[in-house]
Amino acid sequence: MAGIPWWVIAMVVFILFSGYMALRAMKKEQEMEQKFIEQEGQKYMDRIDDAKRKKETMPS
């Protein structure tokens, strides 16, 4: 380590930190996307249930 300049060590640390932050951001983005998909799916299922109820209450 004595022969390695301090700025090289700093660059390696910054690269590792940048990779960690990128992974953390990617995970957060996936969680947000999953939550959005679940919300949209629930809206779709609610519409299907509403249509079924309307169909059941309509006189034949």
PAMI-150795 format. One record per residue: x, y, z of N, C-alpha, C in turn; residue number from 1. Coordinates in steps of 0.1 Angstrom, whole numbers. Example, Ala and Ser with C-alpha at 12.3 -4.5 7.8 and 13.67 -1.06 7.14 Angstrom:
2
(pt (132; -57; 78); (123; -45; 78); (132; -33; 78); 1)
(pt (128; -22; 71); (137; -11; 71); (129; 0; 79); 2)
//
This chain:
60
(pt (8; -12; 0); (0; 0; 0); (9; 12; 0); 1)
(pt (21; 11; 5); (29; 23; 6); (33; 29; -8); 2)
(pt (33; 20; -18); (36; 25; -31); (25; 30; -40); 3)
(pt (13; 29; -35); (1; 33; -42); (-3; 47; -38); 4)
(pt (-4; 56; -48); (-8; 70; -44); (-22; 71; -38); 5)
(pt (-24; 81; -29); (-36; 82; -22); (-48; 84; -31); 6)
(pt (-46; 91; -42); (-57; 94; -51); (-62; 81; -58); 7)
(pt (-54; 71; -60); (-58; 59; -66); (-67; 52; -56); 8)
(pt (-64; 52; -44); (-72; 45; -34); (-85; 53; -33); 9)
(pt (-85; 66; -33); (-97; 74; -33); (-106; 71; -45); 10)
(pt (-100; 69; -57); (-108; 66; -68); (-115; 52; -67); 11)
(pt (-108; 43; -62); (-113; 29; -60); (-125; 30; -50); 12)
(pt (-123; 38; -39); (-134; 39; -29); (-146; 46; -36); 13)
(pt (-144; 56; -44); (-155; 63; -50); (-162; 54; -60); 14)
(pt (-155; 46; -67); (-161; 37; -77); (-169; 27; -70); 15)
(pt (-165; 21; -59); (-172; 12; -51); (-185; 18; -45); 16)
(pt (-183; 30; -40); (-195; 38; -35); (-205; 41; -46); 17)
(pt (-200; 44; -58); (-209; 47; -69); (-217; 34; -73); 18)
(pt (-210; 23; -73); (-217; 10; -76); (-228; 7; -66); 19)
(pt (-224; 9; -53); (-234; 7; -42); (-246; 15; -44); 20)
(pt (-244; 28; -47); (-256; 37; -48); (-264; 34; -61); 21)
(pt (-258; 29; -71); (-265; 25; -83); (-274; 13; -80); 22)
(pt (-268; 3; -73); (-276; -9; -69); (-288; -5; -60); 23)
(pt (-285; 4; -51); (-296; 8; -42); (-307; 15; -50); 24)
(pt (-303; 24; -59); (-313; 31; -67); (-321; 21; -76); 25)
(pt (-314; 11; -81); (-321; 1; -90); (-331; -7; -82); 26)
(pt (-328; -10; -69); (-337; -18; -61); (-349; -9; -57); 27)
(pt (-347; 3; -54); (-358; 12; -51); (-367; 14; -63); 28)
(pt (-361; 15; -74); (-369; 17; -87); (-378; 4; -89); 29)
(pt (-372; -7; -87); (-380; -20; -89); (-391; -21; -79); 30)
(pt (-389; -16; -66); (-400; -17; -56); (-411; -7; -60); 31)
(pt (-407; 5; -65); (-418; 14; -69); (-425; 9; -81); 32)
(pt (-418; 3; -91); (-425; -3; -102); (-435; -14; -98); 33)
(pt (-430; -23; -89); (-439; -34; -84); (-451; -28; -78); 34)
(pt (-450; -18; -69); (-461; -12; -63); (-471; -6; -73); 35)
(pt (-466; 1; -83); (-474; 6; -94); (-482; -5; -101); 36)
(pt (-475; -16; -104); (-482; -27; -111); (-493; -33; -102); 37)
(pt (-490; -34; -89); (-500; -40; -80); (-512; -30; -79); 38)
(pt (-510; -17; -79); (-521; -8; -78); (-530; -8; -91); 39)
(pt (-523; -9; -103); (-530; -9; -115); (-538; -22; -116); 40)
(pt (-532; -33; -112); (-539; -46; -112); (-551; -46; -103); 41)
(pt (-550; -39; -91); (-562; -38; -82); (-573; -30; -89); 42)
(pt (-569; -19; -96); (-579; -11; -103); (-587; -20; -113); 43)
(pt (-579; -28; -120); (-585; -37; -130); (-594; -47; -124); 44)
(pt (-590; -53; -113); (-599; -63; -107); (-611; -56; -101); 45)
(pt (-610; -44; -96); (-622; -37; -91); (-632; -34; -102); 46)
(pt (-627; -31; -114); (-636; -28; -125); (-643; -41; -130); 47)
(pt (-636; -52; -129); (-642; -65; -133); (-653; -69; -123); 48)
(pt (-650; -67; -110); (-660; -69; -99); (-672; -60; -101); 49)
(pt (-670; -48; -104); (-681; -39; -106); (-690; -43; -118); 50)
(pt (-683; -48; -129); (-691; -52; -141); (-699; -65; -137); 51)
(pt (-693; -74; -129); (-700; -86; -125); (-713; -82; -117); 52)
(pt (-711; -73; -107); (-722; -69; -99); (-733; -62; -107); 53)
(pt (-729; -54; -117); (-739; -47; -125); (-747; -58; -134); 54)
(pt (-739; -68; -139); (-746; -78; -147); (-755; -86; -138); 55)
(pt (-752; -89; -126); (-760; -97; -117); (-773; -90; -113); 56)
(pt (-772; -77; -112); (-784; -69; -107); (-793; -65; -119); 57)
(pt (-789; -67; -131); (-797; -64; -143); (-808; -74; -144); 58)
(pt (-821; -70; -145); (-831; -80; -148); (-830; -86; -161); 59)
(pt (-833; -99; -162); (-832; -106; -174); (-843; -104; -184); 60)
//
